[in-house]
Amino acid sequence: MEVRATAVEDVPSGGCKLAEVNGTRVVLARVGERVYACADTCSHRGGPLSEGKLAGARLTCPWHGWLYDVRTGQCFLPTRGAAIATYSVRIEGGDIWVEVP
């Protein structure tokens, strides 16, 4: 189901914003002109990724420094870490629409 998450202007360039989409906590990350959506929960110990730092397309968990690619959900550090869920994003008329299961 696709749901309006927020306005594009609410997600700072090079930053993140937490949104609740149909009961799912989602991190919206703005990388250049693109917006990506991924799960808010770190696969390590459940840290809130929306409170982490975004550097390019890499989002760092604020609890233990695990690093994720917001485009794919892949965990970079440590390399054995589990990926996080990612969600399809569509931008229309200045609004961000996210598809969650």
N, CA, C and O atoms as a DFTB+ gen file, in Angstrom:
404 C
 N C O
     1  1       0.840      -1.175       0.000
     2  2       0.000       0.000       0.000
     3  2       0.891       1.247       0.000
     4  3       1.813       1.361       0.808
     5  1       0.608       2.165      -0.903
     6  2       1.366       3.401      -1.003
     7  2       0.665       4.490      -0.182
     8  3      -0.541       4.703      -0.301
     9  1       1.468       5.183       0.667
    10  2       0.925       6.179       1.587
    11  2       1.771       7.446       1.520
    12  3       2.993       7.373       1.391
    13  1       1.123       8.602       1.607
    14  2       1.861       9.864       1.667
    15  2       2.573       9.918       3.016
    16  3       1.945       9.765       4.063
    17  1       3.900      10.138       2.982
    18  2       4.695      10.170       4.210
    19  2       4.876      11.593       4.720
    20  3       4.696      11.849       5.911
    21  1       5.230      12.525       3.832
    22  2       5.485      13.908       4.205
    23  2       5.756      14.707       2.934
    24  3       5.726      14.161       1.831
    25  1       6.018      15.990       3.095
    26  2       6.419      16.833       1.968
    27  2       7.928      16.727       1.769
    28  3       8.671      16.536       2.732
    29  1       8.376      16.849       0.539
    30  2       9.808      16.802       0.244
    31  2      10.547      17.861       1.053
    32  3      11.639      17.605       1.560
    33  1       9.964      19.036       1.175
    34  2      10.638      20.129       1.895
    35  2      10.849      19.831       3.375
    36  3      11.635      20.515       4.030
    37  1      10.164      18.825       3.916
    38  2      10.324      18.456       5.323
    39  2      11.545      17.569       5.583
    40  3      11.925      17.348       6.733
    41  1      12.152      17.068       4.514
    42  2      13.350      16.227       4.653
    43  2      14.539      17.069       4.188
    44  3      14.642      17.392       3.004
    45  1      15.430      17.424       5.106
    46  2      16.546      18.299       4.723
    47  2      17.503      17.617       3.748
    48  3      17.738      16.412       3.837
    49  1      18.043      18.387       2.829
    50  2      19.025      17.855       1.891
    51  2      20.225      17.322       2.680
    52  3      20.793      18.033       3.509
    53  1      20.604      16.076       2.420
    54  2      21.705      15.461       3.152
    55  2      21.334      15.018       4.543
    56  3      22.214      14.758       5.364
    57  1      20.034      14.926       4.830
    58  2      19.579      14.550       6.163
    59  2      18.452      13.536       6.131
    60  3      18.067      13.046       5.070
    61  1      17.926      13.228       7.315
    62  2      16.878      12.222       7.472
    63  2      15.706      12.780       8.252
    64  3      15.792      13.812       8.918
    65  1      14.616      12.058       8.141
    66  2      13.417      12.380       8.910
    67  2      12.680      11.074       9.190
    68  3      12.579      10.205       8.325
    69  1      12.176      10.954      10.396
    70  2      11.357       9.803      10.759
    71  2       9.929      10.056      10.310
    72  3       9.393      11.148      10.495
    73  1       9.321       9.041       9.721
    74  2       7.913       9.113       9.337
    75  2       7.252       7.797       9.732
    76  3       7.881       6.739       9.701
    77  1       5.991       7.877      10.097
    78  2       5.236       6.652      10.346
    79  2       4.320       6.450       9.152
    80  3       3.460       7.282       8.863
    81  1       4.515       5.336       8.464
    82  2       3.780       5.049       7.244
    83  2       2.966       3.783       7.459
    84  3       3.506       2.678       7.505
    85  1       1.673       3.963       7.588
    86  2       0.763       2.826       7.781
    87  2       1.194       1.955       8.958
    88  3       1.129       0.727       8.887
    89  1       1.637       2.598      10.043
    90  2       2.037       1.889      11.251
    91  2       3.481       1.420      11.269
    92  3       3.919       0.812      12.246
    93  1       4.231       1.694      10.202
    94  2       5.633       1.298      10.115
    95  2       6.524       2.525      10.270
    96  3       6.323       3.533       9.593
    97  1       7.524       2.438      11.178
    98  2       8.487       3.538      11.350
    99  2       9.516       3.466      10.233
   100  3      10.215       2.465      10.070
   101  1       9.594       4.556       9.463
   102  2      10.421       4.608       8.264
   103  2      11.344       5.815       8.343
   104  3      10.922       6.897       8.753
   105  1      12.603       5.634       7.953
   106  2      13.551       6.742       7.828
   107  2      13.508       7.218       6.381
   108  3      13.717       6.434       5.455
   109  1      13.240       8.490       6.196
   110  2      13.324       9.104       4.877
   111  2      14.675       9.802       4.804
   112  3      14.974      10.657       5.638
   113  1      15.488       9.452       3.825
   114  2      16.828      10.009       3.690
   115  2      16.933      10.705       2.341
   116  3      16.627      10.124       1.300
   117  1      17.366      11.951       2.377
   118  2      17.474      12.730       1.136
   119  2      18.936      12.813       0.717
   120  3      19.766      13.426       1.390
   121  1      19.222      12.180      -0.410
   122  2      20.574      12.128      -0.958
   123  2      20.518      12.844      -2.308
   124  3      19.986      12.309      -3.280
   125  1      21.068      14.054      -2.358
   126  2      20.945      14.864      -3.564
   127  2      19.479      15.200      -3.773
   128  3      18.816      15.708      -2.869
   129  1      18.980      14.919      -4.953
   130  2      17.568      15.177      -5.254
   131  2      16.696      13.943      -5.041
   132  3      15.482      14.004      -5.237
   133  1      17.300      12.825      -4.643
   134  2      16.554      11.581      -4.434
   135  2      16.198      11.413      -2.969
   136  3      16.920      11.875      -2.086
   137  1      15.076      10.746      -2.717
   138  2      14.662      10.410      -1.364
   139  2      14.543       8.891      -1.298
   140  3      13.950       8.263      -2.175
   141  1      15.113       8.314      -0.251
   142  2      15.063       6.866      -0.030
   143  2      14.338       6.598       1.282
   144  3      14.315       7.447       2.173
   145  1      13.752       5.421       1.394
   146  2      13.043       5.040       2.613
   147  2      13.546       3.679       3.069
   148  3      13.663       2.748       2.271
   149  1      13.844       3.573       4.365
   150  2      14.286       2.303       4.927
   151  2      13.741       2.163       6.349
   152  3      13.205       3.112       6.922
   153  1      13.889       0.975       6.894
   154  2      13.421       0.692       8.251
   155  2      14.158       1.572       9.257
   156  3      15.320       1.921       9.051
   157  1      13.483       1.924      10.333
   158  2      14.073       2.778      11.369
   159  2      14.857       1.983      12.404
   160  3      15.521       2.577      13.254
   161  1      14.798       0.669      12.354
   162  2      15.397      -0.166      13.397
   163  2      16.675      -0.844      12.925
   164  3      16.664      -1.584      11.941
   165  1      17.770      -0.590      13.623
   166  2      19.055      -1.221      13.322
   167  2      18.941      -2.734      13.551
   168  3      18.328      -3.182      14.521
   169  1      19.537      -3.505      12.649
   170  2      19.453      -4.969      12.766
   171  2      20.332      -5.521      13.881
   172  3      20.235      -6.703      14.210
   173  1      21.179      -4.696      14.462
   174  2      22.080      -5.147      15.525
   175  2      21.356      -5.234      16.868
   176  3      21.156      -6.328      17.396
   177  1      20.970      -4.100      17.415
   178  2      20.323      -4.076      18.732
   179  2      19.069      -3.217      18.748
   180  3      18.580      -2.846      19.815
   181  1      18.542      -2.899      17.560
   182  2      17.280      -2.175      17.497
   183  2      17.385      -0.671      17.655
   184  3      16.386      -0.015      17.949
   185  1      18.568      -0.111      17.466
   186  2      18.756       1.337      17.593
   187  2      17.915       2.115      16.594
   188  3      17.592       1.602      15.523
   189  1      17.554       3.357      16.938
   190  2      16.719       4.192      16.065
   191  2      17.562       4.852      14.966
   192  3      18.228       5.858      15.214
   193  1      17.532       4.298      13.776
   194  2      18.355       4.817      12.688
   195  2      18.013       6.257      12.323
   196  3      18.867       6.982      11.813
   197  1      16.783       6.680      12.575
   198  2      16.377       8.058      12.270
   199  2      17.140       9.077      13.109
   200  3      17.147      10.265      12.788
   201  1      17.779       8.621      14.176
   202  2      18.577       9.514      15.016
   203  2      20.059       9.460      14.660
   204  3      20.885      10.113      15.297
   205  1      20.387       8.669      13.631
   206  2      21.774       8.520      13.212
   207  2      22.209       9.627      12.269
   208  3      21.453      10.553      11.975
   209  1      23.456       9.509      11.799
   210  2      24.032      10.497      10.877
   211  2      24.027       9.933       9.466
   212  3      24.355       8.769       9.237
   213  1      23.642      10.799       8.522
   214  2      23.669      10.435       7.112
   215  2      24.872      11.102       6.463
   216  3      25.044      12.316       6.570
   217  1      25.707      10.311       5.791
   218  2      26.861      10.825       5.045
   219  2      26.766      10.233       3.646
   220  3      27.049       9.052       3.444
   221  1      26.369      11.053       2.687
   222  2      26.086      10.516       1.354
   223  2      24.890       9.604       1.468
   224  3      23.831      10.018       1.939
   225  1      25.048       8.356       1.038
   226  2      23.962       7.386       1.126
   227  2      24.133       6.434       2.305
   228  3      23.403       5.450       2.422
   229  1      25.100       6.726       3.182
   230  2      25.377       5.840       4.322
   231  2      24.816       6.426       5.617
   232  3      25.099       7.565       5.988
   233  1      24.018       5.608       6.284
   234  2      23.376       6.010       7.535
   235  2      23.987       5.215       8.682
   236  3      24.034       3.986       8.645
   237  1      24.456       5.936       9.706
   238  2      25.114       5.305      10.852
   239  2      24.158       5.227      12.032
   240  3      23.525       6.221      12.388
   241  1      24.050       4.049      12.638
   242  2      23.228       3.880      13.830
   243  2      23.865       4.640      14.991
   244  3      25.073       4.538      15.204
   245  1      23.065       5.403      15.747
   246  2      23.633       6.194      16.840
   247  2      24.077       5.358      18.043
   248  3      24.830       5.851      18.883
   249  1      23.634       4.124      18.142
   250  2      23.966       3.320      19.314
   251  2      25.346       2.685      19.231
   252  3      26.157       2.848      20.143
   253  1      25.625       1.959      18.144
   254  2      26.884       1.210      18.068
   255  2      27.637       1.408      16.762
   256  3      28.610       0.703      16.495
   257  1      27.195       2.365      15.942
   258  2      27.935       2.715      14.746
   259  2      27.776       1.799      13.545
   260  3      28.554       1.895      12.595
   261  1      26.786       0.912      13.563
   262  2      26.579       0.080      12.385
   263  2      26.171       0.993      11.236
   264  3      25.469       1.985      11.435
   265  1      26.618       0.646      10.035
   266  2      26.490       1.524       8.878
   267  2      25.678       0.850       7.773
   268  3      25.954      -0.289       7.397
   269  1      24.668       1.566       7.252
   270  2      23.770       1.022       6.236
   271  2      23.717       1.917       5.008
   272  3      23.856       3.136       5.110
   273  1      23.514       1.304       3.841
   274  2      23.274       2.031       2.600
   275  2      21.757       2.232       2.500
   276  3      21.010       1.259       2.407
   277  1      21.300       3.492       2.518
   278  2      19.855       3.764       2.503
   279  2      19.219       3.385       1.171
   280  3      17.999       3.238       1.091
   281  1      20.024       3.225       0.127
   282  2      19.477       2.856      -1.185
   283  2      19.133       1.376      -1.261
   284  3      18.177       0.992      -1.935
   285  1      19.911       0.540      -0.569
   286  2      19.751      -0.914      -0.690
   287  2      19.428      -1.606       0.629
   288  3      18.935      -2.734       0.631
   289  1      19.700      -0.941       1.752
   290  2      19.527      -1.549       3.065
   291  2      20.710      -2.386       3.500
   292  3      20.720      -2.904       4.617
   293  1      21.712      -2.530       2.640
   294  2      22.883      -3.352       2.940
   295  2      23.662      -2.779       4.120
   296  3      23.834      -1.566       4.240
   297  1      24.130      -3.679       4.991
   298  2      24.952      -3.290       6.127
   299  2      26.418      -3.319       5.703
   300  3      26.894      -4.332       5.189
   301  1      27.144      -2.204       5.917
   302  2      28.561      -2.117       5.566
   303  2      29.459      -2.495       6.734
   304  3      30.443      -3.215       6.560
   305  1      29.128      -2.019       7.904
   306  2      29.944      -2.263       9.086
   307  2      29.073      -2.773      10.200
   308  3      28.116      -2.079      10.545
   309  1      29.302      -3.874      10.770
   310  2      30.275      -4.860      10.301
   311  2      29.754      -5.548       9.046
   312  3      28.554      -5.524       8.769
   313  1      30.641      -6.147       8.305
   314  2      30.247      -6.769       7.036
   315  2      29.337      -7.977       7.241
   316  3      28.694      -8.433       6.295
   317  1      29.277      -8.489       8.440
   318  2      28.411      -9.650       8.711
   319  2      26.995      -9.231       9.112
   320  3      26.142     -10.090       9.332
   321  1      26.736      -7.937       9.209
   322  2      25.441      -7.449       9.677
   323  2      24.326      -7.717       8.687
   324  3      24.537      -7.754       7.475
   325  1      23.137      -7.902       9.230
   326  2      21.960      -8.139       8.403
   327  2      21.474      -6.831       7.788
   328  3      21.589      -5.764       8.391
   329  1      20.940      -6.932       6.604
   330  2      20.384      -5.766       5.921
   331  2      19.085      -5.327       6.607
   332  3      18.454      -6.097       7.332
   333  1      18.709      -4.078       6.359
   334  2      17.427      -3.557       6.836
   335  2      16.487      -3.435       5.639
   336  3      16.928      -3.399       4.491
   337  1      15.202      -3.372       5.919
   338  2      14.205      -3.260       4.853
   339  2      14.285      -1.896       4.178
   340  3      14.557      -0.885       4.825
   341  1      14.046      -1.882       2.879
   342  2      13.919      -0.635       2.129
   343  2      12.536      -0.630       1.483
   344  3      11.916      -1.676       1.292
   345  1      12.072       0.564       1.154
   346  2      10.723       0.725       0.616
   347  2      10.747       1.611      -0.625
   348  3      11.571       2.520      -0.728
   349  1       9.849       1.346      -1.558
   350  2       9.742       2.159      -2.768
   351  2       9.250       3.550      -2.423
   352  3       8.374       3.728      -1.577
   353  1       9.837       4.542      -3.103
   354  2       9.483       5.945      -2.885
   355  2       9.087       6.563      -4.214
   356  3       9.702       6.306      -5.249
   357  1       8.054       7.377      -4.163
   358  2       7.630       8.150      -5.330
   359  2       7.406       9.581      -4.863
   360  3       6.812       9.816      -3.811
   361  1       7.886      10.531      -5.652
   362  2       7.662      11.940      -5.336
   363  2       6.714      12.503      -6.379
   364  3       6.927      12.376      -7.585
   365  1       5.659      13.130      -5.872
   366  2       4.666      13.721      -6.769
   367  2       4.120      14.995      -6.149
   368  3       3.653      14.993      -5.010
   369  1       4.181      16.075      -6.901
   370  2       3.613      17.339      -6.441
   371  2       4.205      17.832      -5.129
   372  3       3.506      18.468      -4.340
   373  1       5.481      17.552      -4.882
   374  2       6.117      18.002      -3.647
   375  2       5.886      17.095      -2.457
   376  3       6.331      17.406      -1.352
   377  1       5.198      15.975      -2.658
   378  2       4.932      15.021      -1.585
   379  2       5.722      13.737      -1.797
   380  3       5.982      13.329      -2.929
   381  1       6.098      13.107      -0.686
   382  2       6.798      11.825      -0.715
   383  2       5.792      10.727      -0.403
   384  3       5.133      10.747       0.637
   385  1       5.684       9.771      -1.316
   386  2       4.810       8.617      -1.159
   387  2       5.680       7.376      -0.972
   388  3       6.616       7.148      -1.738
   389  1       5.369       6.580       0.042
   390  2       6.163       5.384       0.353
   391  2       5.247       4.164       0.303
   392  3       4.113       4.194       0.781
   393  1       5.767       3.099      -0.283
   394  2       5.010       1.849      -0.341
   395  2       5.531       0.893       0.724
   396  3       6.694       0.490       0.694
   397  1       4.662       0.534       1.665
   398  2       5.015      -0.410       2.718
   399  2       4.084      -1.617       2.602
   400  3       2.943      -1.494       2.154
   401  1       4.588      -2.790       3.013
   402  2       3.746      -3.998       2.931
   403  2       2.564      -3.938       3.882
   404  3       1.764      -4.872       3.933
